[in-house]
Amino acid sequence: MNIIHDALELRKLGSRWVPHLLTDQNRKDRVAACQHNLSMFKSGKWRLCDVVTGDESWFYLRKIDRKSSNASWVGKDEPARTIVRRGRFEPKFMFCVFFKSTGPVHVNYLDRGKTIDAAYYIQHSLKPIVRDINKQKPTSVTTNMKFHHDNARPHVAGSVNSYLEQV
């Protein structure tokens, strides 16, 4: 062990898992959007309780390995190895979760073999969210709602934008 640590200056570190790596431009765009939203909140034009946010997430059914199985030897000034994704064929389930500052608004489980397209997103996510918000506060106006979702193709499709403009 002395040869590895002292002579080769290697150390053993566990890997860090991240869903994907962002470019510098991605980070700048996100900061600019956050600064705009913050200014709208500070000016009083927007209220936090009017924001509905949500996203889809995969939940993997897998036995998590011990920390030692993800460890690797690295040099003195090298960063730890990063693990970006799980195995391609591991069993997994997708949930769509939407919430406001007051708590969850809608949770949707994606059936096996289904994919999310614009029509599915409107029918199984957006319409139930609008219905649930109207049930919670019938007097609230859904036109003041801000839907915060990512730029996945089903979220930015023309039919989704048309639906949101009508609500």
ABEGO torsion letter per residue (X at the ends): XAAAAAAAGBBBBBBBBBABBBBAAAAAAAAAAAAAAAAAAAAGABBAAABBBBBBBBBBBBBBBBAAAABBBBBAABBBBBBABBBAABBBBBBBBBBBAAEBABBBBBBBGBBBBAAAAAAAAAAAAAAAAAAABAABBAAABBBBBBABAAAABAAAAAAAAAX
